[in-house]
Amino acid sequence: MQILINGMRVYFKLKTILIYLLFLALPFSCKKQDDSYIVNTELILPANAFKTKQKTDQQYVAILHANLFQQALSANELYDVAQCVESIGDKEVAREVIISNFMNKSGVIMPSDSMMRADIDGFIYETYKRFLVREPTEAETTYFKNYINSDPNVTPELVYFAFALSNEYLFY
């Protein structure tokens, strides 16, 4: 029996030592892992961020004519249209009138409505390249695709008109 009691004392001493060791090791064993991620530093700007110079009235008219007709405007016509723009006080109204007059002329190179709807992605891409001299972002492509698909009254003429009136189109 004596052996058993000594065995119990040794057992309790070992148990006590183990408990103390566990309490001592506990603060060192439970560390929160670092949840941080390494992120590449990227300069994220809108697609038109580098277009900082505004077109003059003559540049606007010449570029608009070239975008719609795929040919240059004669110097005399350019002068006449630029004088018209300068004579109207509201530049936005003047641009609307010029775009409307150009759209009503024959020779505007524009896809038909059925061609636009047959390849909406291609139409959006070509329109961005033609008017804004850049590729559309995914968000822009998705927006225009949904816009064209949701409204059967949207025509290529309306889309071209909108691009020609956009703020980004005023800058190069």
C-alpha positions in Angstrom: 0.0 0.0 0.0 2.9 2.3 0.7 4.0 2.0 -2.9 0.6 3.0 -4.1 0.6 6.1 -1.9 4.0 7.1 -3.1 2.9 6.3 -6.6 -0.1 8.6 -6.1 2.2 11.4 -4.8 4.4 11.0 -7.8 1.4 11.0 -10.1 0.0 14.2 -8.5 3.4 15.9 -8.7 3.7 14.9 -12.3 0.2 16.1 -13.0 0.8 19.4 -11.2 4.1 19.9 -13.2 2.3 19.2 -16.5 -0.5 21.7 -15.7 2.1 24.4 -14.8 3.9 23.6 -18.1 0.7 23.9 -20.1 -0.2 27.2 -18.5 3.3 28.5 -19.2 3.2 27.3 -22.9 -0.3 28.6 -23.5 0.6 32.3 -24.2 3.3 31.2 -26.7 1.3 28.5 -28.5 -1.8 30.6 -29.3 -0.8 33.2 -31.8 -3.2 34.8 -34.3 -2.0 34.3 -37.8 -1.2 37.3 -39.8 -4.3 37.9 -42.1 -2.7 40.6 -44.2 -2.3 40.2 -47.9 0.3 41.6 -50.1 -1.4 44.0 -52.6 0.4 45.3 -55.7 0.3 49.0 -56.0 -1.5 49.8 -59.1 -2.4 53.3 -60.4 -6.1 53.0 -61.2 -7.5 55.8 -63.2 -10.6 56.2 -65.4 -10.1 55.4 -69.1 -10.2 59.1 -70.0 -7.8 60.3 -67.3 -5.1 61.2 -69.8 -7.3 63.3 -72.0 -6.6 66.7 -70.6 -6.6 69.1 -73.6 -9.9 70.4 -74.8 -10.5 70.4 -78.5 -11.0 73.8 -80.1 -14.3 74.4 -82.0 -12.5 73.8 -85.3 -10.9 70.6 -84.1 -14.2 69.3 -82.7 -15.9 69.9 -86.1 -13.1 68.4 -88.1 -12.8 65.3 -86.0 -16.6 64.9 -85.8 -16.8 65.0 -89.6 -14.0 62.6 -90.0 -15.6 60.2 -87.5 -19.0 60.3 -89.2 -18.0 60.4 -92.9 -14.5 58.8 -92.7 -13.1 61.7 -94.7 -11.8 65.2 -94.0 -13.9 68.3 -94.2 -12.8 70.9 -96.7 -11.2 74.1 -95.3 -14.1 76.3 -96.5 -16.8 74.1 -94.9 -14.7 73.8 -91.7 -14.5 77.6 -91.6 -18.2 78.0 -92.1 -19.2 75.5 -89.4 -16.7 77.0 -87.0 -18.2 80.4 -87.5 -21.6 78.9 -86.8 -20.3 77.5 -83.5 -18.8 80.8 -82.5 -22.0 82.7 -83.3 -24.1 80.6 -81.0 -23.7 81.4 -77.3 -24.4 78.0 -75.9 -21.7 75.6 -77.1 -23.6 72.5 -76.3 -26.6 73.6 -78.4 -24.2 74.5 -81.2 -22.7 71.0 -81.0 -26.2 69.4 -81.1 -27.1 71.4 -84.2 -23.9 70.5 -85.9 -24.2 66.8 -85.1 -27.8 66.8 -86.2 -26.9 68.5 -89.5 -24.1 66.1 -90.2 -26.4 63.1 -89.4 -28.9 64.4 -91.9 -26.4 64.6 -94.7 -26.0 61.6 -97.0 -22.7 59.7 -96.7 -22.6 59.1 -93.0 -20.8 55.8 -92.5 -22.8 53.9 -89.9 -23.9 50.3 -89.4 -27.5 49.5 -89.8 -29.7 48.7 -86.9 -29.7 45.0 -87.8 -25.9 44.9 -88.1 -25.6 46.6 -84.7 -27.9 44.1 -83.0 -26.2 41.1 -84.7 -22.9 42.0 -83.1 -23.4 44.3 -80.2 -19.9 43.7 -78.7 -18.3 44.5 -82.0 -20.4 47.6 -82.5 -19.6 48.9 -79.0 -15.9 48.2 -79.5 -15.8 49.9 -82.9 -17.7 52.9 -81.6 -15.4 53.4 -78.7 -12.3 53.1 -81.0 -13.9 55.5 -83.6 -15.1 58.2 -81.3 -13.0 58.0 -78.1 -9.9 56.4 -79.5 -9.7 53.8 -76.8 -11.1 50.4 -76.0 -14.2 50.2 -73.7 -13.9 48.8 -70.2 -15.9 45.8 -69.2 -18.3 48.0 -67.3 -18.9 50.2 -70.3 -19.4 47.2 -72.6 -21.8 45.6 -70.2 -23.7 48.9 -69.8 -24.1 49.5 -73.5 -25.0 45.9 -74.2 -27.8 46.0 -71.6 -28.9 49.4 -72.9 -29.1 48.3 -76.5 -30.8 44.9 -75.6 -33.4 46.5 -73.3 -34.6 49.2 -75.7 -35.6 48.3 -79.3 -35.7 52.0 -80.2 -32.0 52.5 -79.7 -30.4 53.0 -83.1 -26.7 53.4 -84.2 -27.5 57.0 -84.9 -28.6 57.7 -81.3 -25.5 55.9 -80.0 -23.2 58.0 -82.3 -25.0 61.1 -81.3 -24.5 60.3 -77.6 -20.8 59.6 -78.1 -20.3 62.9 -80.1 -22.0 64.8 -77.3 -20.1 63.1 -74.5 -17.7 65.1 -72.3 -14.9 62.7 -73.1 -15.2 63.4 -76.8 -14.5 67.1 -76.1 -11.0 66.2 -75.0 -8.0 64.6 -76.6 
